[in-house]
Amino acid sequence: MAADVRVDVDVEAYRQRVRSFIAERGHRMDQEGVRVPRDAAEEQAIRGWLRALYDAGYLGGGWPPEWGGRAEHQPVHDLVVMEELIRGDAYRPLDQVMLAAHAVTAFGTDKQKRELLPRIRAGEHVWCQLFSEPEAGSDLAALRTRAEPDPDGEAFTVTGQKIWSTDAQWSDMGLLLARTDPSVERHAGITAFVVPMGLPGVDVRPIREMTGHAEFCEVFLDGVRLGREHVLGEVNGGWKVVTSGLASERAFVGANAIQLERLFQDLVLLARTARHPDGTAALDHEDIQARLAAALTRVEEVRLIVRDTVERILVGGEHPSDGPVAKLAYTETNVALSELAMEIIASAEYIDDDGARVADRWQHNFLWGRALTISGGASEIMRGLIGRQLLGLPRA
């Protein structure tokens, strides 16, 4: 028991150091889900912030020591960093930490590691995923993008279309999945590639979303030439690369519970400042109080689900359904909170200035929250995985 207490104290001390670092140097996010820089100056500020996080060891601490990792790193440190980035409204990195860096360290050649990992740490390389396709959705194995090998097998010609590629319009590198052997079982004929986004034939087109922002992109690949040096892992071994990398992202799922707790606080503030025609606050009404209590129950349910998931991840006892359960619980609860917020706003006669700023955030989150039910695996896909992996139901 004493050892457990010591570890808890150590983690709490680490949390305080991270929190202070973010408060002093963090690059603030204006809105959740708005990650593309507004201009060149903000882009350089974000890259500098990522570099500072790496230099301090708060990002990349779990990498092999020869590539910048820290001997004293604990897996829980990654969770702490993501939680504190959310609490501090600071810009938090996406694919360059949670998937691309893991894939390169686990499957890259020594040359790829020498060329790619230092650039990630220096903020020189921002990465995007080139996975989803218009007719494949969340079923990655259904992808149609082809990487046709030359007769000598030393180079490939890539043709296809990707969609929902976050940050592709300012990414330097992409992690691509393409089919290299259409004659074999669909998971077996896929190869992972590292793709410089400035290569001839790569056409990135931002998608304007209903939020008014353009965080996602279509990426067209028209005769893009890639050499063997761009293959990550083995030819036709891409499924192993991507599933290993996606598994590494789940260690960050615990941060979602923090996001919901902050959203609930905003919901209470909105109910306190939204005034009905009789001058009373929405929070004064029993029906709103009851619905807020129900919402808090859902938030607490997600917190417990996430806590159990993280505990299993940290000790290597994760169940295949843990990630889908946590993801589904978080995104659907997020939508439910947003819908309640919209009802409170719609029923209000007026909202004071402080509440108006909160209402603006909720209107954005109402739109953005729908995207979260699709990105990283649609809710329907998550339900299917849970049914098969946890409940043992047959595939439809």
C-alpha positions as MATLAB code, in Angstrom:
seq = 'MAADVRVDVDVEAYRQRVRSFIAERGHRMDQEGVRVPRDAAEEQAIRGWLRALYDAGYLGGGWPPEWGGRAEHQPVHDLVVMEELIRGDAYRPLDQVMLAAHAVTAFGTDKQKRELLPRIRAGEHVWCQLFSEPEAGSDLAALRTRAEPDPDGEAFTVTGQKIWSTDAQWSDMGLLLARTDPSVERHAGITAFVVPMGLPGVDVRPIREMTGHAEFCEVFLDGVRLGREHVLGEVNGGWKVVTSGLASERAFVGANAIQLERLFQDLVLLARTARHPDGTAALDHEDIQARLAAALTRVEEVRLIVRDTVERILVGGEHPSDGPVAKLAYTETNVALSELAMEIIASAEYIDDDGARVADRWQHNFLWGRALTISGGASEIMRGLIGRQLLGLPRA';
ca = [
       0.000    0.000    0.000;
       2.839    2.435    0.809;
       4.269    1.938   -2.685;
       0.888    2.806   -4.225;
       0.678    6.002   -2.172;
       4.189    7.008   -3.230;
       3.303    6.512   -6.894;
       0.155    8.608   -6.454;
       2.178   11.407   -4.873;
       4.730   11.217   -7.693;
       1.991   11.439  -10.337;
       0.360   14.372   -8.570;
       3.693   16.191   -8.436;
       4.135   15.506  -12.155;
       0.635   16.876  -12.788;
       1.461   20.105  -10.993;
       4.626   20.553  -13.075;
       2.678   19.992  -16.301;
      -0.077   22.370  -15.205;
       2.405   25.118  -14.388;
       4.215   24.633  -17.700;
       0.971   24.936  -19.670;
      -0.124   28.009  -17.709;
       3.191   29.732  -18.408;
       3.817   28.725  -22.016;
       0.732   27.030  -23.465;
      -0.721   28.007  -26.837;
      -4.431   28.518  -26.201;
      -7.190   27.011  -28.350;
     -10.061   29.413  -29.044;
     -12.656   26.674  -29.575;
     -12.785   22.930  -29.186;
     -12.297   21.249  -32.538;
     -10.648   24.268  -34.202;
      -7.088   23.151  -34.794;
      -6.044   24.551  -38.164;
      -3.909   27.709  -37.784;
      -5.552   30.942  -38.898;
      -2.369   32.305  -40.421;
       1.379   31.722  -40.745;
       2.118   33.373  -37.407;
      -0.223   31.065  -35.525;
       1.178   28.049  -37.353;
       4.684   28.928  -36.191;
       3.385   29.472  -32.657;
       1.767   26.012  -32.640;
       4.905   24.362  -33.988;
       6.955   26.143  -31.333;
       4.539   24.983  -28.638;
       4.835   21.357  -29.814;
       8.621   21.659  -29.791;
       8.511   23.048  -26.244;
       6.384   20.112  -25.068;
       8.859   17.647  -26.557;
      11.873   19.493  -25.171;
      10.335   19.405  -21.698;
       9.649   15.667  -22.005;
       5.885   16.074  -21.737;
       5.450   14.703  -25.242;
       7.420   11.719  -26.492;
       8.481   10.671  -23.003;
       7.543    7.092  -23.770;
       9.684    6.888  -26.908;
      12.811    4.741  -26.840;
      15.561    6.684  -24.996;
      17.792    6.760  -28.077;
      15.107    8.801  -29.829;
      14.400   11.209  -27.002;
      12.328    9.187  -24.523;
      12.766    9.506  -20.761;
      13.893    6.631  -18.526;
      11.605    7.847  -15.734;
       8.544    7.961  -18.005;
       5.395    6.175  -16.838;
       2.433    5.462  -19.159;
       0.142    7.412  -16.826;
       2.189   10.535  -17.598;
       0.738   10.614  -21.116;
      -2.769   10.653  -19.676;
      -1.864   13.434  -17.242;
      -0.475   15.598  -20.055;
      -3.612   15.227  -22.178;
      -5.879   15.963  -19.210;
      -3.950   19.121  -18.328;
      -3.879   20.317  -21.937;
      -7.682   20.128  -21.901;
      -7.964   21.843  -18.526;
      -5.662   24.612  -19.724;
      -7.488   25.098  -23.059;
      -4.104   24.519  -24.706;
      -3.452   23.245  -28.208;
      -3.014   19.488  -28.032;
      -1.309   17.411  -30.691;
      -3.035   14.770  -32.740;
      -1.560   12.206  -35.099;
       2.086   13.171  -34.827;
       2.149   11.857  -31.259;
      -0.578    9.281  -30.918;
      -0.199    7.346  -34.145;
       2.538    8.422  -36.539;
       5.286    8.586  -33.924;
       4.279    5.228  -32.500;
       4.177    3.657  -35.963;
       7.594    5.012  -36.928;
       9.259    3.994  -33.655;
       7.690    0.512  -33.793;
       7.973   -0.288  -37.518;
      10.334    2.218  -39.119;
      13.782    1.429  -40.421;
      16.763    3.070  -38.738;
      16.949    5.511  -41.633;
      13.272    6.409  -41.309;
      13.673    6.960  -37.585;
      16.717    9.196  -38.103;
      14.915   11.262  -40.720;
      11.413   11.473  -39.231;
      11.506   11.347  -35.444;
      13.763   14.388  -34.834;
      11.536   16.465  -37.115;
       8.464   15.500  -35.126;
      10.192   16.547  -31.913;
      11.313   19.838  -33.452;
       7.781   20.742  -34.584;
       8.960   20.633  -38.199;
       6.627   17.798  -39.156;
       2.899   17.829  -38.543;
       1.239   14.584  -39.643;
      -2.174   13.598  -40.915;
      -3.887   10.255  -41.471;
      -4.689    9.139  -44.999;
      -7.034    6.305  -44.036;
     -10.762    6.908  -44.560;
     -12.294    6.861  -48.032;
     -15.646    8.063  -49.426;
     -17.105    4.564  -49.813;
     -15.240    2.826  -46.999;
     -16.317    4.902  -43.996;
     -15.034    3.469  -40.739;
     -14.291    0.113  -42.393;
     -10.618    0.703  -43.176;
     -10.178   -2.735  -44.717;
     -12.639   -1.751  -47.467;
     -10.264    0.904  -48.846;
      -9.790    1.149  -52.612;
      -6.729    3.375  -52.967;
      -4.184    1.393  -54.967;
      -0.408    1.409  -54.674;
       0.670   -0.522  -57.755;
       4.262   -1.792  -57.614;
       6.688   -1.407  -60.484;
       7.862   -4.694  -62.034;
      11.012   -4.627  -59.896;
       9.013   -3.844  -56.746;
      11.231   -0.883  -55.849;
       8.600    1.835  -56.358;
       4.826    2.240  -56.288;
       2.280    4.400  -58.097;
      -0.559    5.491  -55.825;
      -3.999    6.412  -57.093;
      -7.075    7.031  -54.982;
      -8.998    9.385  -52.747;
      -8.986    9.895  -48.988;
     -11.446   11.880  -46.903;
     -11.856   13.263  -43.365;
      -8.109   13.797  -43.105;
      -7.724   16.146  -40.148;
      -5.107   18.915  -40.546;
      -4.082   17.697  -44.014;
      -4.001   21.254  -45.377;
      -1.009   22.164  -43.194;
       0.540   18.744  -42.621;
       4.042   18.009  -43.825;
       3.649   14.223  -43.773;
       0.834   11.718  -44.113;
       0.472    8.139  -42.904;
      -1.154    6.358  -45.839;
      -2.910    3.032  -46.134;
      -3.144    1.665  -49.694;
      -3.923   -1.688  -51.263;
      -0.854   -3.297  -52.791;
      -2.278   -6.775  -53.427;
      -5.966   -6.966  -54.379;
      -5.822  -10.754  -54.860;
      -5.600  -11.663  -51.158;
      -7.905  -11.397  -48.164;
      -8.654   -7.722  -47.667;
      -6.663   -7.185  -44.450;
      -3.631   -8.952  -45.887;
      -3.065   -6.867  -49.021;
      -2.661   -3.427  -47.421;
       0.610   -1.513  -47.030;
       1.410    1.510  -44.850;
       3.430    4.363  -46.368;
       4.909    7.614  -45.071;
       4.029   10.301  -47.607;
       5.557   13.780  -47.921;
       2.453   15.881  -48.556;
       4.266   18.086  -51.074;
       4.877   15.290  -53.585;
       3.549   15.743  -57.128;
       0.075   14.297  -57.468;
      -1.041   15.020  -53.876;
      -4.025   17.403  -53.965;
      -5.480   18.538  -50.623;
      -8.952   20.120  -50.586;
     -10.345   21.390  -47.266;
     -13.980   20.555  -46.498;
     -16.028   23.410  -45.074;
     -18.059   22.084  -42.149;
     -21.334   23.318  -40.703;
     -19.312   24.947  -37.902;
     -17.934   27.334  -40.544;
     -14.427   25.915  -40.120;
     -12.495   23.471  -42.302;
     -10.693   20.977  -40.068;
     -11.129   17.988  -42.386;
      -9.910   17.530  -45.931;
     -10.256   15.404  -49.012;
      -6.917   14.235  -50.350;
      -6.610   13.096  -53.965;
      -3.653   10.934  -54.947;
      -3.127   10.990  -58.698;
      -0.149    8.917  -59.810;
       1.875    9.694  -56.691;
       5.278    7.985  -56.866;
       6.575    6.362  -53.693;
       9.776    4.370  -53.273;
      10.585    1.505  -50.959;
      11.958    4.089  -48.542;
       8.360    5.258  -48.038;
       7.082    1.818  -46.991;
       6.500    1.617  -43.248;
       6.899   -1.931  -42.007;
       6.483   -4.713  -44.533;
       4.778   -4.639  -47.912;
       1.263   -6.015  -47.383;
       1.811   -5.681  -43.621;
       0.076   -2.338  -43.200;
      -2.838   -3.676  -41.185;
      -0.473   -4.608  -38.363;
       1.078   -1.139  -38.472;
      -2.179    0.776  -38.292;
      -3.903   -1.391  -35.684;
      -0.853   -1.166  -33.430;
      -0.845    2.602  -33.831;
      -4.572    2.997  -33.246;
      -4.245    0.937  -30.078;
      -1.676    3.434  -28.805;
      -4.254    6.243  -29.028;
      -6.529    4.610  -26.481;
      -4.205    5.495  -23.620;
      -5.495    9.056  -24.098;
      -9.169    8.141  -23.792;
      -9.169    9.186  -20.144;
      -8.822   12.815  -21.159;
     -12.336   12.671  -22.613;
     -13.837   12.432  -19.137;
     -12.176   15.738  -18.240;
     -13.733   17.330  -21.315;
     -17.212   16.182  -20.281;
     -16.740   17.489  -16.739;
     -15.826   20.906  -18.130;
     -18.811   20.825  -20.472;
     -21.139   20.055  -17.576;
     -19.772   23.046  -15.659;
     -20.540   25.180  -18.716;
     -24.036   23.691  -18.825;
     -24.728   24.713  -15.213;
     -23.389   28.207  -15.897;
     -25.649   28.475  -18.934;
     -28.686   27.414  -16.871;
     -27.777   29.961  -14.202;
     -27.526   32.873  -16.668;
     -30.387   32.006  -19.057;
     -33.522   33.919  -17.978;
     -37.117   32.908  -18.641;
     -39.773   35.531  -19.503;
     -40.741   35.793  -15.817;
     -37.149   36.748  -14.937;
     -36.270   33.475  -13.252;
     -33.136   31.572  -14.195;
     -33.481   28.264  -15.990;
     -31.628   26.709  -13.060;
     -34.475   27.749  -10.725;
     -36.910   25.385  -12.437;
     -37.313   21.830  -11.167;
     -37.502   20.276  -14.622;
     -34.124   21.797  -15.576;
     -32.648   20.731  -12.235;
     -33.831   17.169  -12.856;
     -32.406   17.117  -16.366;
     -29.106   18.527  -15.148;
     -28.994   15.807  -12.488;
     -29.591   13.190  -15.197;
     -26.856   14.754  -17.323;
     -24.419   14.693  -14.400;
     -25.234   11.012  -13.889;
     -24.249   10.323  -17.494;
     -21.029   12.292  -17.097;
     -20.182   10.285  -13.968;
     -20.971    7.056  -15.800;
     -18.486    7.997  -18.520;
     -15.894    8.939  -15.908;
     -16.173    5.482  -14.323;
     -16.082    3.701  -17.686;
     -13.019    5.678  -18.708;
     -11.301    5.151  -15.344;
     -11.733    1.390  -15.594;
     -10.537    1.416  -19.203;
      -7.428    3.426  -18.384;
      -6.590    1.224  -15.409;
      -6.679   -1.859  -17.629;
      -4.646   -0.170  -20.354;
      -1.938    0.842  -17.886;
      -1.522   -2.711  -16.591;
      -1.811   -4.366  -19.995;
      -5.169   -5.981  -19.238;
      -7.274   -4.182  -21.828;
     -10.302   -5.922  -23.375;
     -10.821   -5.362  -27.142;
     -14.176   -3.714  -26.448;
     -12.804   -1.155  -23.956;
     -11.906    1.441  -26.571;
     -15.247    1.251  -28.440;
     -17.237    1.378  -25.167;
     -15.362    4.444  -23.909;
     -15.508    6.207  -27.267;
     -19.243    5.583  -27.687;
     -20.037    6.650  -24.127;
     -18.080    9.895  -24.473;
     -19.344   11.019  -27.878;
     -22.996   10.189  -27.269;
     -22.956   11.913  -23.867;
     -21.356   14.937  -25.505;
     -24.263   15.087  -27.958;
     -26.811   14.744  -25.137;
     -25.252   17.644  -23.204;
     -25.245   19.794  -26.341;
     -28.915   19.072  -27.040;
     -29.869   20.054  -23.491;
     -27.860   23.257  -23.845;
     -29.707   24.123  -27.054;
     -33.068   23.616  -25.313;
     -32.020   25.929  -22.474;
     -30.911   28.581  -24.969;
     -34.102   28.264  -27.017;
     -36.355   28.673  -23.979;
     -34.531   31.739  -22.644;
     -35.925   35.243  -22.957;
     -32.421   36.663  -22.583;
     -28.935   35.632  -21.459;
     -26.503   38.014  -19.749;
     -23.075   38.836  -21.193;
     -21.203   36.094  -19.326;
     -23.818   33.559  -20.331;
     -23.757   34.728  -23.943;
     -20.121   33.711  -24.261;
     -21.010   30.287  -22.871;
     -23.978   30.062  -25.259;
     -21.654   30.760  -28.186;
     -19.436   27.879  -27.100;
     -22.437   25.589  -26.840;
     -23.684   26.462  -30.301;
     -20.273   25.532  -31.689;
     -20.111   22.349  -29.616;
     -23.602   21.333  -30.763;
     -22.324   21.290  -34.342;
     -18.843   19.943  -33.590;
     -20.156   17.184  -31.310;
     -21.808   15.479  -34.272;
     -18.435   15.172  -35.982;
     -17.061   13.364  -32.926;
     -19.674   10.626  -33.355;
     -18.136    9.918  -36.779;
     -14.398   10.598  -36.464;
     -12.273    7.796  -35.084;
     -15.035    5.293  -35.830;
     -18.732    6.085  -36.234;
     -21.107    5.271  -33.377;
     -22.751    2.576  -35.494;
     -19.360    0.910  -36.010;
     -18.611    1.150  -32.275;
     -21.953   -0.508  -31.431;
     -21.170   -3.317  -33.859;
     -17.752   -3.881  -32.300;
     -19.220   -3.902  -28.799;
     -21.899   -6.361  -29.855;
     -19.382   -8.784  -31.316;
     -16.433   -8.342  -28.948;
     -18.235   -7.898  -25.624;
     -21.660   -9.481  -26.083;
     -20.668  -12.215  -28.506;
     -23.360  -11.320  -31.042;
     -22.979  -12.588  -34.623;
     -21.932  -10.235  -37.402;
     -25.017   -8.957  -39.233;
];
